[in-house]
Amino acid sequence: MLTGTLTQRMGLLVERGVFESEESLTTSAYRSLLTLQPALKLEIALSLYQGEDISLGRAAEIAGVSREQMKEILAARGIERKYPQRAQDEIDRDVKLLLERR
């Protein structure tokens, strides 16, 4: 995790009132890191997408690219596209609604 020196320095910033807490300091540091190295947003998005934690659209949004660009990135990296799985009763309900609208 964090080294003793880093933890100590973080504590000093909190003690001096620069940050409300270590959590707010960590959040600020994280946001600054992503601003300085925006390519990290793509890595985060890809990891979340591969873990099926987010959709393709959300991954594109996090990475700051279009859906089409995200599809190209996935293909270039050899990452298989994920398709949402829906329960059969949801599909049946949606089909019924569509047929009723005719």
N, CA and C atoms as an extended XYZ file, in Angstrom:
306
Properties=species:S:1:pos:R:3:atomname:S:1:resname:S:1:resid:I:1 pbc="F F F"
N         0.844       -1.186        0.000 N   MET     1
C         0.000        0.000        0.000 CA  MET     1
C         0.889        1.249        0.000 C   MET     1
N         0.543        2.197        0.837 N   LEU     2
C         1.302        3.439        0.877 CA  LEU     2
C         2.522        3.295        1.769 C   LEU     2
N         3.593        3.976        1.394 N   THR     3
C         4.782        3.952        2.234 CA  THR     3
C         4.547        4.829        3.454 C   THR     3
N         5.325        4.614        4.481 N   GLY     4
C         5.197        5.399        5.709 CA  GLY     4
C         5.356        6.890        5.466 C   GLY     4
N         6.327        7.258        4.631 N   THR     5
C         6.574        8.668        4.351 CA  THR     5
C         5.385        9.302        3.646 C   THR     5
N         4.838        8.621        2.672 N   LEU     6
C         3.694        9.159        1.937 CA  LEU     6
C         2.491        9.306        2.858 C   LEU     6
N         2.241        8.303        3.667 N   THR     7
C         1.133        8.357        4.614 CA  THR     7
C         1.321        9.519        5.584 C   THR     7
N         2.554        9.700        6.058 N   GLN     8
C         2.857       10.794        6.988 CA  GLN     8
C         2.602       12.150        6.333 C   GLN     8
N         3.049       12.304        5.102 N   ARG     9
C         2.869       13.587        4.403 CA  ARG     9
C         1.399       13.852        4.105 C   ARG     9
N         0.674       12.816        3.787 N   MET    10
C        -0.764       12.978        3.575 CA  MET    10
C        -1.419       13.444        4.876 C   MET    10
N        -1.016       12.831        5.965 N   GLY    11
C        -1.543       13.216        7.278 CA  GLY    11
C        -1.254       14.663        7.602 C   GLY    11
N        -0.077       15.137        7.234 N   LEU    12
C         0.285       16.537        7.490 CA  LEU    12
C        -0.645       17.488        6.730 C   LEU    12
N        -0.973       17.161        5.501 N   LEU    13
C        -1.877       18.006        4.724 CA  LEU    13
C        -3.268       18.050        5.348 C   LEU    13
N        -3.697       16.924        5.890 N   VAL    14
C        -4.997       16.881        6.559 CA  VAL    14
C        -4.931       17.684        7.852 C   VAL    14
N        -3.868       17.508        8.615 N   GLU    15
C        -3.697       18.241        9.874 CA  GLU    15
C        -3.696       19.754        9.654 C   GLU    15
N        -3.089       20.206        8.574 N   ARG    16
C        -3.003       21.638        8.286 CA  ARG    16
C        -4.312       22.177        7.706 C   ARG    16
N        -5.269       21.305        7.467 N   GLY    17
C        -6.561       21.746        6.970 CA  GLY    17
C        -6.620       21.960        5.468 C   GLY    17
N        -5.578       21.527        4.758 N   VAL    18
C        -5.579       21.656        3.298 CA  VAL    18
C        -6.659       20.754        2.715 C   VAL    18
N        -6.851       19.593        3.332 N   PHE    19
C        -7.900       18.653        2.950 CA  PHE    19
C        -8.698       18.294        4.193 C   PHE    19
N        -9.984       17.994        4.003 N   GLU    20
C       -10.849       17.617        5.126 CA  GLU    20
C       -10.443       16.281        5.730 C   GLU    20
N       -10.019       15.368        4.851 N   SER    21
C        -9.687       14.018        5.304 CA  SER    21
C        -8.699       13.389        4.328 C   SER    21
N        -8.167       12.246        4.725 N   GLU    22
C        -7.284       11.516        3.814 CA  GLU    22
C        -8.068       11.043        2.592 C   GLU    22
N        -9.337       10.738        2.783 N   GLU    23
C       -10.162       10.306        1.654 CA  GLU    23
C       -10.313       11.439        0.630 C   GLU    23
N       -10.551       12.661        1.091 N   SER    24
C       -10.698       13.772        0.145 CA  SER    24
C        -9.364       14.070       -0.537 C   SER    24
N        -8.246       13.897        0.174 N   LEU    25
C        -6.928       14.069       -0.435 CA  LEU    25
C        -6.697       13.004       -1.503 C   LEU    25
N        -7.035       11.775       -1.181 N   THR    26
C        -6.860       10.671       -2.127 CA  THR    26
C        -7.721       10.874       -3.371 C   THR    26
N        -8.955       11.312       -3.177 N   THR    27
C        -9.850       11.571       -4.310 CA  THR    27
C        -9.282       12.670       -5.197 C   THR    27
N        -8.778       13.730       -4.588 N   SER    28
C        -8.190       14.836       -5.347 CA  SER    28
C        -6.951       14.376       -6.117 C   SER    28
N        -6.131       13.575       -5.463 N   ALA    29
C        -4.916       13.067       -6.119 CA  ALA    29
C        -5.274       12.159       -7.294 C   ALA    29
N        -6.291       11.342       -7.112 N   TYR    30
C        -6.749       10.433       -8.168 CA  TYR    30
C        -7.256       11.226       -9.371 C   TYR    30
N        -8.072       12.225       -9.118 N   ARG    31
C        -8.590       13.059      -10.209 CA  ARG    31
C        -7.465       13.785      -10.929 C   ARG    31
N        -6.500       14.274      -10.176 N   SER    32
C        -5.358       14.965      -10.788 CA  SER    32
C        -4.560       14.011      -11.670 C   SER    32
N        -4.375       12.787      -11.201 N   LEU    33
C        -3.647       11.779      -11.969 CA  LEU    33
C        -4.351       11.509      -13.300 C   LEU    33
N        -5.670       11.362      -13.260 N   LEU    34
C        -6.417       11.106      -14.488 CA  LEU    34
C        -6.381       12.299      -15.433 C   LEU    34
N        -6.298       13.497      -14.889 N   THR    35
C        -6.174       14.698      -15.717 CA  THR    35
C        -4.809       14.739      -16.390 C   THR    35
N        -3.780       14.387      -15.652 N   LEU    36
C        -2.418       14.405      -16.192 CA  LEU    36
C        -2.149       13.251      -17.151 C   LEU    36
N        -2.811       12.130      -16.924 N   GLN    37
C        -2.605       10.948      -17.755 CA  GLN    37
C        -3.959       10.379      -18.187 C   GLN    37
N        -4.623       11.054      -19.134 N   PRO    38
C        -5.965       10.624      -19.537 CA  PRO    38
C        -6.030        9.205      -20.103 C   PRO    38
N        -4.926        8.661      -20.571 N   ALA    39
C        -4.922        7.290      -21.088 CA  ALA    39
C        -5.292        6.291      -19.991 C   ALA    39
N        -5.108        6.683      -18.745 N   LEU    40
C        -5.480        5.792      -17.641 CA  LEU    40
C        -6.984        5.586      -17.580 C   LEU    40
N        -7.751        6.581      -18.029 N   LYS    41
C        -9.214        6.429      -18.059 CA  LYS    41
C        -9.602        5.268      -18.964 C   LYS    41
N        -8.903        5.138      -20.072 N   LEU    42
C        -9.179        4.032      -20.988 CA  LEU    42
C        -8.886        2.700      -20.310 C   LEU    42
N        -7.773        2.612      -19.603 N   GLU    43
C        -7.419        1.358      -18.926 CA  GLU    43
C        -8.452        0.990      -17.866 C   GLU    43
N        -8.935        1.989      -17.144 N   ILE    44
C        -9.966        1.740      -16.138 CA  ILE    44
C       -11.231        1.254      -16.823 C   ILE    44
N       -11.624        1.943      -17.886 N   ALA    45
C       -12.839        1.569      -18.621 CA  ALA    45
C       -12.741        0.149      -19.159 C   ALA    45
N       -11.590       -0.201      -19.726 N   LEU    46
C       -11.412       -1.553      -20.267 CA  LEU    46
C       -11.488       -2.605      -19.169 C   LEU    46
N       -10.878       -2.333      -18.047 N   SER    47
C       -10.916       -3.284      -16.931 CA  SER    47
C       -12.339       -3.496      -16.431 C   SER    47
N       -13.072       -2.406      -16.262 N   LEU    48
C       -14.460       -2.518      -15.810 CA  LEU    48
C       -15.325       -3.234      -16.841 C   LEU    48
N       -15.084       -2.943      -18.108 N   TYR    49
C       -15.854       -3.594      -19.171 CA  TYR    49
C       -15.558       -5.096      -19.201 C   TYR    49
N       -14.283       -5.449      -19.127 N   GLN    50
C       -13.920       -6.866      -19.152 CA  GLN    50
C       -14.492       -7.616      -17.954 C   GLN    50
N       -14.601       -6.936      -16.822 N   GLY    51
C       -15.181       -7.558      -15.636 CA  GLY    51
C       -16.701       -7.559      -15.653 C   GLY    51
N       -17.265       -7.077      -16.757 N   GLU    52
C       -18.709       -6.992      -16.952 CA  GLU    52
C       -19.384       -6.140      -15.886 C   GLU    52
N       -18.651       -5.126      -15.400 N   ASP    53
C       -19.203       -4.204      -14.420 CA  ASP    53
C       -19.924       -3.042      -15.086 C   ASP    53
N       -19.572       -2.765      -16.348 N   ILE    54
C       -20.183       -1.657      -17.073 CA  ILE    54
C       -20.446       -2.064      -18.522 C   ILE    54
N       -21.319       -1.299      -19.169 N   SER    55
C       -21.665       -1.550      -20.568 CA  SER    55
C       -20.622       -0.926      -21.498 C   SER    55
N       -20.732       -1.248      -22.760 N   LEU    56
C       -19.868       -0.663      -23.775 CA  LEU    56
C       -20.029        0.857      -23.788 C   LEU    56
N       -21.274        1.323      -23.735 N   GLY    57
C       -21.534        2.763      -23.741 CA  GLY    57
C       -20.914        3.468      -22.553 C   GLY    57
N       -21.035        2.869      -21.384 N   ARG    58
C       -20.442        3.467      -20.169 CA  ARG    58
C       -18.919        3.436      -20.258 C   ARG    58
N       -18.354        2.369      -20.784 N   ALA    59
C       -16.896        2.287      -20.955 CA  ALA    59
C       -16.412        3.394      -21.878 C   ALA    59
N       -17.138        3.620      -22.972 N   ALA    60
C       -16.773        4.691      -23.905 CA  ALA    60
C       -16.841        6.042      -23.212 C   ALA    60
N       -17.879        6.232      -22.415 N   GLU    61
C       -18.054        7.492      -21.691 CA  GLU    61
C       -16.892        7.741      -20.723 C   GLU    61
N       -16.527        6.726      -19.952 N   ILE    62
C       -15.419        6.855      -18.995 CA  ILE    62
C       -14.116        7.165      -19.726 C   ILE    62
N       -13.889        6.479      -20.840 N   ALA    63
C       -12.645        6.645      -21.602 CA  ALA    63
C       -12.614        7.952      -22.391 C   ALA    63
N       -13.783        8.556      -22.573 N   GLY    64
C       -13.837        9.801      -23.334 CA  GLY    64
C       -13.754        9.601      -24.834 C   GLY    64
N       -14.313        8.478      -25.299 N   VAL    65
C       -14.324        8.169      -26.733 CA  VAL    65
C       -15.747        7.814      -27.143 C   VAL    65
N       -15.990        7.744      -28.451 N   SER    66
C       -17.303        7.349      -28.940 CA  SER    66
C       -17.471        5.832      -28.800 C   SER    66
N       -18.703        5.374      -28.938 N   ARG    67
C       -18.958        3.922      -28.893 CA  ARG    67
C       -18.207        3.207      -30.014 C   ARG    67
N       -18.213        3.823      -31.200 N   GLU    68
C       -17.510        3.210      -32.332 CA  GLU    68
C       -16.010        3.128      -32.064 C   GLU    68
N       -15.449        4.176      -31.478 N   GLN    69
C       -14.026        4.135      -31.140 CA  GLN    69
C       -13.743        3.056      -30.096 C   GLN    69
N       -14.662        2.919      -29.132 N   MET    70
C       -14.479        1.891      -28.105 CA  MET    70
C       -14.518        0.505      -28.738 C   MET    70
N       -15.410        0.290      -29.691 N   LYS    71
C       -15.460       -0.998      -30.391 CA  LYS    71
C       -14.139       -1.278      -31.100 C   LYS    71
N       -13.580       -0.250      -31.728 N   GLU    72
C       -12.300       -0.402      -32.425 CA  GLU    72
C       -11.174       -0.710      -31.439 C   GLU    72
N       -11.184       -0.049      -30.297 N   ILE    73
C       -10.161       -0.282      -29.267 CA  ILE    73
C       -10.261       -1.721      -28.756 C   ILE    73
N       -11.488       -2.167      -28.505 N   LEU    74
C       -11.676       -3.551      -28.046 CA  LEU    74
C       -11.124       -4.534      -29.064 C   LEU    74
N       -11.440       -4.314      -30.329 N   ALA    75
C       -10.958       -5.206      -31.392 CA  ALA    75
C        -9.435       -5.175      -31.475 C   ALA    75
N        -8.859       -3.980      -31.408 N   ALA    76
C        -7.398       -3.843      -31.500 CA  ALA    76
C        -6.687       -4.528      -30.341 C   ALA    76
N        -7.335       -4.561      -29.188 N   ARG    77
C        -6.741       -5.186      -28.006 CA  ARG    77
C        -7.114       -6.657      -27.875 C   ARG    77
N        -7.942       -7.143      -28.794 N   GLY    78
C        -8.358       -8.547      -28.726 CA  GLY    78
C        -9.314       -8.835      -27.593 C   GLY    78
N       -10.083       -7.819      -27.193 N   ILE    79
C       -11.049       -7.991      -26.107 CA  ILE    79
C       -12.403       -8.317      -26.714 C   ILE    79
N       -12.977       -9.415      -26.279 N   GLU    80
C       -14.262       -9.869      -26.806 CA  GLU    80
C       -15.380       -8.943      -26.346 C   GLU    80
N       -16.265       -8.617      -27.278 N   ARG    81
C       -17.424       -7.786      -26.936 CA  ARG    81
C       -18.370       -8.572      -26.054 C   ARG    81
N       -18.958       -7.897      -25.094 N   LYS    82
C       -19.924       -8.502      -24.179 CA  LYS    82
C       -21.315       -8.034      -24.572 C   LYS    82
N       -22.262       -8.928      -24.535 N   TYR    83
C       -23.647       -8.593      -24.834 CA  TYR    83
C       -24.472       -8.880      -23.593 C   TYR    83
N       -25.320       -7.926      -23.218 N   PRO    84
C       -26.096       -8.122      -21.991 CA  PRO    84
C       -26.999       -9.347      -22.074 C   PRO    84
N       -27.054      -10.068      -20.988 N   GLN    85
C       -27.919      -11.240      -20.907 CA  GLN    85
C       -29.233      -10.816      -20.259 C   GLN    85
N       -30.322      -11.163      -20.879 N   ARG    86
C       -31.631      -10.828      -20.334 CA  ARG    86
C       -32.388      -12.103      -20.028 C   ARG    86
N       -33.148      -12.037      -18.977 N   ALA    87
C       -33.966      -13.185      -18.584 CA  ALA    87
C       -35.080      -13.376      -19.613 C   ALA    87
N       -35.469      -14.623      -19.820 N   GLN    88
C       -36.499      -14.940      -20.809 CA  GLN    88
C       -37.810      -14.213      -20.521 C   GLN    88
N       -38.166      -14.066      -19.234 N   ASP    89
C       -39.426      -13.382      -18.916 CA  ASP    89
C       -39.377      -11.906      -19.312 C   ASP    89
N       -38.204      -11.272      -19.231 N   GLU    90
C       -38.059       -9.887      -19.687 CA  GLU    90
C       -38.251       -9.797      -21.193 C   GLU    90
N       -37.670      -10.727      -21.909 N   ILE    91
C       -37.792      -10.749      -23.371 CA  ILE    91
C       -39.246      -10.967      -23.759 C   ILE    91
N       -39.896      -11.923      -23.113 N   ASP    92
C       -41.307      -12.205      -23.403 CA  ASP    92
C       -42.172      -10.977      -23.140 C   ASP    92
N       -41.928      -10.299      -22.048 N   ARG    93
C       -42.699       -9.101      -21.697 CA  ARG    93
C       -42.516       -8.013      -22.756 C   ARG    93
N       -41.277       -7.797      -23.186 N   ASP    94
C       -40.988       -6.775      -24.192 CA  ASP    94
C       -41.635       -7.114      -25.533 C   ASP    94
N       -41.589       -8.371      -25.919 N   VAL    95
C       -42.227       -8.797      -27.178 CA  VAL    95
C       -43.734       -8.569      -27.087 C   VAL    95
N       -44.323       -8.930      -25.977 N   LYS    96
C       -45.764       -8.734      -25.776 CA  LYS    96
C       -46.120       -7.258      -25.907 C   LYS    96
N       -45.337       -6.388      -25.276 N   LEU    97
C       -45.593       -4.938      -25.367 CA  LEU    97
C       -45.506       -4.435      -26.803 C   LEU    97
N       -44.520       -4.914      -27.519 N   LEU    98
C       -44.356       -4.495      -28.914 CA  LEU    98
C       -45.530       -4.955      -29.770 C   LEU    98
N       -45.967       -6.169      -29.555 N   LEU    99
C       -47.080       -6.710      -30.336 CA  LEU    99
C       -48.392       -5.982      -30.015 C   LEU    99
N       -48.550       -5.556      -28.773 N   GLU   100
C       -49.756       -4.830      -28.367 CA  GLU   100
C       -49.828       -3.444      -29.001 C   GLU   100
N       -48.688       -2.881      -29.363 N   ARG   101
C       -48.636       -1.533      -29.938 CA  ARG   101
C       -49.060       -1.497      -31.387 C   ARG   101
N       -49.185       -2.642      -32.015 N   ARG   102
C       -49.535       -2.721      -33.441 CA  ARG   102
C       -50.893       -2.190      -33.703 C   ARG   102
